[in-house]
Amino acid sequence: MKFETEKKILFLCVLTSFLVAFMASALNLALPSIEKEFQVSATLLTWIVTGFILSTAAFILPFGRLGDLKGLKPVFIIGTGIYTVSAIFCSFSGDFWFLMGSRLIQGAGAAMIFASSNALLSVSFPPGKRGAVLGINTASIYLGLSLGPVLGGFLTQFGWRTIFLFVSFFGTLAFVLELIWLKASLKEAPKSGRGKFDLFGSLLYGVSIVLIVLGLSNSKYWEYPVLSLFGLILFTAFLVRQSRIKWPLLDLRLFSRNPPFAFSNLAAFINYAATNSMAVLMSLYLQVVKGLPPHISGLILVSQPIVQAVFSPISGRLSDRLEPRVIASLGMGLSGVSLLLFSFMDGSSPMWLVAGNLSLMGLGFGLFAAPNTNAIMNSTRRENYGIASSILGTARLLGQSFSLMAVTFIFSLFLGNSQVSENPSAFLSSFKTAFLFFSALSVVGVFSSLARGTIHNGKESLPSALQEPDSPQDKGEQSRVQD
């Protein structure tokens, strides 16, 4: 019976993760239709995507802490409900600002899902199976990203609202099944049973992360890097507060006393920073340099996430038997090789080489993501799974934003104010420079991945500083499990 419960939890996490990834990928194809209907500027239109990202980044850590304090199950269920209801609101939006507000709310729902899904899987499966299920969950994300352009393009033919209706239908299904299946039989991470939620710290964290991500994502305008600098100042104030209060939102000992946890999250940040802009660069390369139409370019680009989806469960299962740092480091190394090969491509590069290198990138990322997530969850106490999952999500968002900042800066050096289509040779120079930079960044990532040390899979073995509870009260709490 327990095995049946585990399978239900895995199915629900996979379904919700797929829906969030699918929406992120498919909505890009619907932006021109939204722009045409609401008659908004291109700059304002981008806030449909940017607002969602900022909302997710601001809420993910506070919701992770709430999951550890109040239980992961309620956070997961409520997050699915908010994400689904906001999708329904989006589909019936009568004006742009209602749609924008609904997307901000949807970002908060996504933050609750991100903060709790990996944590739920980690408490529901023993360490010997954890890597495999985390790999399956990761594969569902890549599958959503792969099907987004294809299925999203088909749905958009019937109007952009059909994408939101599609997500709301399956989101409602997931929400109902969660209410039925996630009952008292769910073995969940123990609640601390004590402590307070740091509301002021949450506000300080949310504002600082929004400013940092906003600045990194829009670095071509001089005022945005200033916002990032101000965000870093606020984030520093947040860290100082966390080191001084009794019940912090973020326990800094997770980093100072736990090298595997710290270096695994650093590796995640570097990996996303090095690879996130690859799709943008390759899309422009295929259309501007190779002269391919958008739908053909999209089909070629799909080869990467498909390979990622295939190998993520395999690498996750391997990380249950072998050291995650070995598999993850190999994956990041392969990604670095792929990025370096991209830097040598030009207009005469054969398409088989392009597709093959995209597949190599998919293999590298597929080998990295699940073992790295497994290492993070296995190096954390059970009562901190929610916060650990949230920190990983934050590292991903910051890495993606840094990647976009780097590409924007490189474009400004080679292209200035000219459009990519007007100066293909300058674009190709920026293309090569960007991939050289990202390949060098991957080398740093490999060392960070190797530096994490040993994770003892098959046992809930933690770094020595975290093995024993801090007090007799902690010892009692560590043995409690929420029914």
C-alpha positions as CSV (number, residue, x, y, z in Angstrom):
1,M,0.0,0.0,0.0
2,K,2.9,2.3,0.8
3,F,4.3,1.7,-2.7
4,E,1.0,2.7,-4.2
5,T,1.0,6.0,-2.2
6,E,4.6,6.7,-3.4
7,K,3.5,6.2,-7.0
8,K,0.6,8.6,-6.5
9,I,2.9,11.3,-5.1
10,L,5.3,10.8,-8.0
11,F,2.5,11.1,-10.5
12,L,1.2,14.4,-9.0
13,C,4.7,15.9,-8.8
14,V,5.4,14.9,-12.4
15,L,2.1,16.3,-13.6
16,T,2.4,19.7,-11.9
17,S,6.1,20.1,-12.9
18,F,5.1,19.3,-16.5
19,L,2.4,21.9,-16.6
20,V,4.6,24.7,-15.2
21,A,7.3,23.9,-17.7
22,F,4.9,23.5,-20.6
23,M,3.2,26.9,-19.9
24,A,6.6,28.6,-19.7
25,S,7.6,27.2,-23.1
26,A,4.3,27.4,-24.9
27,L,3.4,30.9,-23.9
28,N,6.3,32.4,-25.9
29,L,4.5,31.4,-29.1
30,A,1.3,33.1,-27.9
31,L,2.9,36.5,-27.2
32,P,2.4,37.9,-30.7
33,S,-1.3,37.1,-30.5
34,I,-1.6,38.7,-27.1
35,E,0.2,41.8,-28.4
36,K,-2.2,42.0,-31.3
37,E,-5.4,41.6,-29.2
38,F,-4.5,44.1,-26.4
39,Q,-2.4,46.5,-28.6
40,V,0.5,46.8,-26.1
41,S,4.1,47.6,-26.8
42,A,6.8,44.9,-27.1
43,T,8.4,46.1,-23.9
44,L,5.1,45.9,-21.9
45,L,4.4,42.5,-23.5
46,T,7.6,41.0,-22.1
47,W,6.2,41.5,-18.6
48,I,3.8,38.6,-19.2
49,V,7.0,36.4,-18.9
50,T,9.1,38.7,-16.7
51,G,6.4,39.3,-14.1
52,F,5.9,35.6,-13.6
53,I,9.6,35.0,-13.1
54,L,9.9,37.8,-10.6
55,S,6.9,36.6,-8.6
56,T,8.3,33.1,-8.5
57,A,11.7,34.3,-7.4
58,A,10.3,36.5,-4.7
59,F,8.0,33.8,-3.1
60,I,9.9,30.6,-3.5
61,L,12.1,30.8,-0.4
62,P,9.3,32.0,2.0
63,F,7.0,29.2,0.8
64,G,9.8,26.7,1.3
65,R,10.2,27.8,4.9
66,L,6.4,27.6,5.4
67,G,6.5,24.1,4.0
68,D,9.1,23.1,6.6
69,L,7.1,24.8,9.4
70,K,3.5,24.0,8.5
71,G,3.9,20.9,6.3
72,L,4.8,20.4,2.6
73,K,1.5,18.9,1.7
74,P,-0.6,22.0,2.3
75,V,1.9,24.2,0.4
76,F,1.9,21.8,-2.6
77,I,-1.9,21.5,-2.7
78,I,-2.6,25.2,-2.3
79,G,0.2,26.0,-4.9
80,T,-1.5,23.8,-7.4
81,G,-4.8,25.4,-6.7
82,I,-3.5,28.9,-7.1
83,Y,-1.6,28.1,-10.3
84,T,-4.8,26.5,-11.8
85,V,-7.2,29.2,-10.8
86,S,-4.9,31.9,-12.1
87,A,-4.6,30.0,-15.4
88,I,-8.4,30.2,-15.6
89,F,-8.3,33.9,-14.8
90,C,-5.7,34.3,-17.6
91,S,-7.9,32.6,-20.1
92,F,-10.8,34.9,-19.4
93,S,-8.8,38.1,-19.2
94,G,-10.6,41.1,-20.8
95,D,-7.6,43.5,-20.7
96,F,-3.9,43.3,-20.5
97,W,-3.6,44.4,-16.9
98,F,-6.0,41.7,-15.6
99,L,-3.8,39.2,-17.5
100,M,-0.7,40.7,-16.0
101,G,-2.1,40.5,-12.5
102,S,-3.2,36.9,-13.0
103,R,0.3,36.0,-14.2
104,L,1.8,37.5,-11.0
105,I,-0.5,35.3,-8.9
106,Q,0.4,32.3,-11.1
107,G,4.1,33.0,-10.3
108,A,3.3,32.7,-6.6
109,G,1.5,29.4,-7.2
110,A,4.5,28.1,-9.2
111,A,6.8,29.1,-6.3
112,M,4.8,26.9,-4.0
113,I,5.0,24.0,-6.4
114,F,8.8,24.4,-6.9
115,A,9.3,24.8,-3.1
116,S,7.5,21.6,-2.2
117,S,7.6,19.1,-5.1
118,N,11.3,17.9,-4.8
119,A,10.9,18.0,-1.0
120,L,7.8,15.8,-1.2
121,L,9.5,13.3,-3.3
122,S,12.5,13.3,-1.0
123,V,10.4,12.5,2.1
124,S,8.3,9.9,0.3
125,F,11.1,7.8,-1.2
126,P,14.1,6.3,0.6
127,P,17.6,7.5,-0.3
128,G,18.1,4.4,-2.5
129,K,15.2,5.4,-4.7
130,R,15.4,9.1,-4.4
131,G,17.7,9.9,-7.3
132,A,15.5,7.8,-9.7
133,V,12.3,9.7,-8.9
134,L,14.0,13.1,-8.9
135,G,15.2,12.1,-12.4
136,I,11.7,11.3,-13.5
137,N,10.4,14.6,-12.2
138,T,13.3,16.4,-13.9
139,A,12.4,14.5,-17.2
140,S,8.8,15.8,-16.9
141,I,10.1,19.4,-16.9
142,Y,12.2,18.8,-20.0
143,L,9.2,17.0,-21.7
144,G,7.1,20.1,-20.9
145,L,9.7,22.4,-22.4
146,S,9.9,20.1,-25.5
147,L,6.2,19.9,-26.1
148,G,5.6,23.6,-25.4
149,P,6.6,24.9,-28.9
150,V,4.9,22.0,-30.7
151,L,1.7,21.7,-28.8
152,G,1.6,25.4,-27.9
153,G,1.9,26.3,-31.6
154,F,-1.0,24.0,-32.4
155,L,-3.2,25.4,-29.6
156,T,-2.4,29.0,-30.5
157,Q,-4.1,28.4,-33.8
158,F,-7.4,28.4,-31.9
159,G,-6.5,31.5,-29.9
160,W,-3.9,32.2,-27.2
161,R,-6.4,31.5,-24.4
162,T,-6.5,27.8,-25.3
163,I,-3.0,27.4,-23.8
164,F,-4.3,28.6,-20.4
165,L,-7.5,26.5,-20.8
166,F,-5.3,23.4,-21.5
167,V,-3.2,24.0,-18.4
168,S,-6.3,24.8,-16.2
169,F,-8.0,21.6,-17.2
170,F,-5.1,19.3,-16.2
171,G,-4.3,21.6,-13.2
172,T,-7.8,21.0,-12.0
173,L,-7.3,17.3,-12.4
174,A,-4.1,17.4,-10.4
175,F,-5.7,19.6,-7.7
176,V,-8.7,17.2,-7.3
177,L,-6.4,14.1,-7.2
178,E,-4.2,15.8,-4.6
179,L,-7.2,16.4,-2.3
180,I,-8.1,12.7,-2.7
181,W,-4.7,11.1,-2.5
182,L,-2.6,13.3,-0.2
183,K,-4.2,12.2,3.1
184,A,-2.8,11.4,6.5
185,S,-1.0,8.4,5.0
186,L,1.5,10.7,3.4
187,K,4.8,10.5,5.2
188,E,6.0,14.0,5.3
189,A,9.1,15.9,6.5
190,P,8.8,16.5,10.2
191,K,7.6,20.0,11.2
192,S,9.9,21.7,13.6
193,G,7.0,22.2,16.0
194,R,8.6,25.5,17.1
195,G,9.9,28.7,15.6
196,K,8.3,31.7,13.9
197,F,8.0,32.7,10.4
198,D,10.2,35.7,9.6
199,L,7.8,38.0,7.8
200,F,10.1,41.0,7.6
201,G,12.9,38.8,6.4
202,S,10.6,37.4,3.7
203,L,9.8,40.9,2.5
204,L,13.4,41.9,2.5
205,Y,14.4,38.8,0.6
206,G,11.6,39.2,-1.9
207,V,12.4,42.8,-2.7
208,S,16.1,42.1,-3.0
209,I,15.7,39.1,-5.3
210,V,13.2,41.0,-7.5
211,L,15.7,43.8,-7.9
212,I,18.6,41.5,-8.6
213,V,16.7,39.4,-11.2
214,L,15.2,42.5,-12.8
215,G,18.6,44.1,-13.2
216,L,20.3,41.0,-14.5
217,S,17.6,40.4,-17.1
218,N,17.6,43.9,-18.4
219,S,21.2,44.9,-18.3
220,K,21.1,46.7,-21.6
221,Y,19.5,49.7,-19.9
222,W,21.9,51.5,-17.5
223,E,19.3,52.0,-14.7
224,Y,18.7,48.2,-14.3
225,P,22.2,47.3,-13.2
226,V,21.8,50.0,-10.5
227,L,18.6,48.2,-9.4
228,S,20.7,45.0,-9.1
229,L,23.3,46.8,-7.0
230,F,20.6,48.1,-4.7
231,G,19.1,44.6,-4.6
232,L,22.5,43.2,-3.5
233,I,22.7,45.7,-0.7
234,L,19.2,44.7,0.5
235,F,20.2,41.0,0.2
236,T,23.3,41.6,2.3
237,A,21.0,43.2,4.9
238,F,18.8,40.1,4.7
239,L,21.8,37.8,5.3
240,V,22.9,39.9,8.3
241,R,19.4,39.7,9.7
242,Q,19.4,35.9,9.2
243,S,22.6,35.5,11.1
244,R,21.3,37.4,14.2
245,I,17.6,36.4,14.7
246,K,16.5,33.3,16.6
247,W,14.2,31.9,13.9
248,P,15.7,32.8,10.5
249,L,14.0,32.3,7.2
250,L,17.2,30.9,5.9
251,D,19.5,29.0,8.2
252,L,23.0,30.1,7.0
253,R,24.5,27.0,8.6
254,L,23.2,25.1,5.6
255,F,26.0,26.7,3.7
256,S,28.7,27.4,6.3
257,R,28.6,23.9,7.9
258,N,27.6,21.9,4.8
259,P,30.0,22.0,1.9
260,P,28.1,19.4,-0.2
261,F,25.0,21.5,0.0
262,A,26.8,24.8,-0.7
263,F,28.8,23.5,-3.6
264,S,25.9,21.6,-5.2
265,N,23.8,24.8,-5.3
266,L,26.8,26.8,-6.6
267,A,27.2,24.1,-9.3
268,A,23.5,24.5,-10.2
269,F,23.8,28.3,-10.5
270,I,26.8,28.0,-12.7
271,N,25.2,25.3,-14.9
272,Y,22.1,27.3,-15.5
273,A,24.2,30.5,-16.1
274,A,26.3,28.7,-18.7
275,T,23.5,26.9,-20.6
276,N,20.3,29.0,-20.3
277,S,21.0,31.4,-23.2
278,M,21.9,28.5,-25.5
279,A,18.4,28.3,-26.9
280,V,18.2,32.0,-27.6
281,L,21.6,32.0,-29.3
282,M,20.9,28.9,-31.4
283,S,17.4,30.1,-32.4
284,L,19.0,33.3,-33.8
285,Y,21.8,31.3,-35.4
286,L,19.5,28.9,-37.2
287,Q,17.2,31.7,-38.5
288,V,19.6,34.5,-39.2
289,V,22.8,32.7,-40.1
290,K,21.4,29.5,-41.6
291,G,18.3,31.1,-43.0
292,L,15.8,28.5,-41.6
293,P,12.1,29.3,-41.0
294,P,11.0,29.4,-37.3
295,H,9.1,26.1,-37.3
296,I,12.1,24.2,-38.7
297,S,14.4,25.9,-36.2
298,G,12.1,24.9,-33.4
299,L,12.1,21.2,-34.5
300,I,15.9,21.2,-34.5
301,L,16.1,22.8,-31.1
302,V,13.7,20.2,-29.6
303,S,16.5,17.6,-29.9
304,Q,18.2,19.0,-26.8
305,P,15.4,18.8,-24.3
306,I,14.3,15.4,-25.7
307,V,17.7,13.9,-25.0
308,Q,17.6,15.6,-21.5
309,A,14.3,14.0,-20.8
310,V,15.6,10.5,-21.8
311,F,18.7,10.6,-19.7
312,S,17.5,12.4,-16.6
313,P,15.8,9.3,-15.1
314,I,18.9,7.2,-16.0
315,S,21.3,9.6,-14.4
316,G,19.1,10.0,-11.3
317,R,19.0,6.2,-10.8
318,L,22.8,6.0,-11.2
319,S,23.2,8.7,-8.6
320,D,21.5,6.3,-6.1
321,R,24.4,3.9,-6.6
322,L,27.3,6.1,-7.5
323,E,28.6,9.4,-6.1
324,P,26.4,12.2,-7.5
325,R,29.4,14.5,-7.9
326,V,31.0,12.0,-10.4
327,I,27.9,11.9,-12.6
328,A,27.0,15.6,-12.3
329,S,30.6,16.6,-13.0
330,L,30.7,14.4,-16.1
331,G,27.5,16.0,-17.2
332,M,28.7,19.6,-16.7
333,G,32.0,18.6,-18.5
334,L,30.0,17.4,-21.5
335,S,28.0,20.6,-21.5
336,G,31.2,22.5,-21.5
337,V,32.5,20.6,-24.5
338,S,29.3,21.2,-26.3
339,L,29.4,24.9,-25.6
340,L,33.0,25.1,-26.9
341,L,32.0,23.3,-30.1
342,F,29.3,25.9,-30.7
343,S,31.9,28.6,-30.5
344,F,33.5,27.2,-33.7
345,M,30.4,27.1,-35.8
346,D,29.7,29.4,-38.7
347,G,27.4,29.7,-41.7
348,S,29.0,26.6,-43.3
349,S,28.6,24.2,-40.4
350,P,26.6,21.2,-41.5
351,M,23.2,20.6,-39.9
352,W,24.1,17.1,-38.6
353,L,26.8,18.8,-36.5
354,V,24.4,21.3,-35.1
355,A,21.8,18.7,-34.2
356,G,24.5,16.4,-32.9
357,N,26.0,19.1,-30.7
358,L,22.5,20.0,-29.4
359,S,22.0,16.4,-28.4
360,L,25.4,16.4,-26.7
361,M,24.3,19.4,-24.7
362,G,21.1,17.6,-23.8
363,L,23.1,14.6,-22.6
364,G,25.3,16.8,-20.5
365,F,22.4,18.6,-18.8
366,G,20.5,15.3,-18.4
367,L,23.5,13.8,-16.6
368,F,23.9,16.9,-14.3
369,A,20.5,18.0,-13.1
370,A,19.0,14.9,-11.4
371,P,22.2,13.8,-9.6
372,N,22.9,17.4,-8.5
373,T,19.3,17.6,-7.1
374,N,19.8,14.3,-5.4
375,A,23.0,15.5,-3.8
376,I,21.3,18.6,-2.4
377,M,18.4,16.7,-0.9
378,N,20.6,14.0,0.5
379,S,22.9,16.5,2.2
380,T,20.0,18.2,4.0
381,R,18.0,17.3,7.2
382,R,14.5,16.1,6.5
383,E,13.0,19.1,8.3
384,N,14.8,21.4,5.9
385,Y,13.7,19.8,2.6
386,G,11.4,22.7,1.8
387,I,14.0,25.3,2.2
388,A,16.6,23.2,0.3
389,S,14.2,22.8,-2.7
390,S,13.6,26.6,-2.6
391,I,17.3,27.4,-2.5
392,L,17.8,25.2,-5.6
393,G,15.0,27.0,-7.4
394,T,16.5,30.4,-6.5
395,A,19.9,29.3,-7.8
396,R,18.2,28.2,-11.1
397,L,16.4,31.6,-11.5
398,L,19.5,33.6,-10.7
399,G,21.6,31.5,-13.0
400,Q,19.2,32.0,-15.8
401,S,19.1,35.7,-15.3
402,F,22.9,36.0,-15.2
403,S,23.0,34.1,-18.5
404,L,20.7,36.6,-20.1
405,M,22.7,39.5,-18.7
406,A,25.9,38.0,-20.2
407,V,24.4,37.6,-23.6
408,T,22.9,41.1,-23.5
409,F,26.3,42.6,-22.6
410,I,28.1,40.7,-25.4
411,F,25.5,41.8,-27.9
412,S,26.0,45.4,-26.9
413,L,29.7,45.1,-27.6
414,F,29.4,43.6,-31.1
415,L,26.0,44.8,-32.3
416,G,25.5,48.1,-30.5
417,N,22.0,49.3,-31.4
418,S,21.7,47.4,-34.7
419,Q,19.4,44.5,-35.1
420,V,20.7,41.0,-35.4
421,S,19.1,40.5,-38.9
422,E,20.9,43.7,-40.1
423,N,24.4,42.5,-39.2
424,P,24.8,38.7,-39.3
425,S,28.6,38.9,-39.2
426,A,28.6,40.9,-36.0
427,F,26.0,38.5,-34.5
428,L,28.2,35.5,-35.4
429,S,31.1,37.2,-33.6
430,S,29.0,37.8,-30.5
431,F,27.7,34.2,-30.9
432,K,31.2,32.7,-30.8
433,T,32.3,35.0,-27.9
434,A,29.3,34.1,-25.8
435,F,29.8,30.4,-26.2
436,L,33.5,30.7,-25.4
437,F,32.6,32.5,-22.2
438,F,30.0,30.0,-21.3
439,S,32.3,27.1,-21.9
440,A,34.9,28.7,-19.6
441,L,32.2,29.1,-17.0
442,S,31.4,25.4,-17.3
443,V,35.0,24.6,-16.4
444,V,34.6,26.5,-13.1
445,G,31.3,24.6,-12.6
446,V,33.1,21.3,-13.0
447,F,35.5,22.2,-10.2
448,S,32.6,23.4,-8.0
449,S,30.7,20.1,-8.7
450,L,33.8,18.0,-7.7
451,A,34.4,20.1,-4.6
452,R,31.1,19.1,-3.0
453,G,32.8,16.0,-1.6
454,T,31.1,12.7,-0.8
455,I,27.4,12.1,-0.4
456,H,26.7,8.8,1.3
457,N,23.8,7.5,-0.7
458,G,21.7,4.7,0.7
459,K,22.1,6.3,4.2
460,E,20.7,9.5,5.5
461,S,24.3,10.6,6.3
462,L,25.0,14.3,6.7
463,P,28.0,16.4,7.2
464,S,29.2,16.1,10.8
465,A,28.0,19.5,11.7
466,L,24.5,18.6,10.8
467,Q,24.2,15.1,12.0
468,E,23.2,15.8,15.6
469,P,20.3,18.0,16.6
470,D,21.3,21.3,18.2
471,S,19.3,20.7,21.4
472,P,17.2,18.2,23.2
473,Q,14.1,19.8,21.7
474,D,15.6,19.3,18.2
475,K,16.2,15.7,19.0
476,G,12.5,15.2,19.8
477,E,11.5,17.1,16.7
478,Q,13.7,15.1,14.4
479,S,11.8,11.9,15.3
480,R,8.4,13.3,14.7
481,V,6.5,12.7,11.5
482,Q,3.3,14.5,10.5
483,D,0.4,12.2,9.9
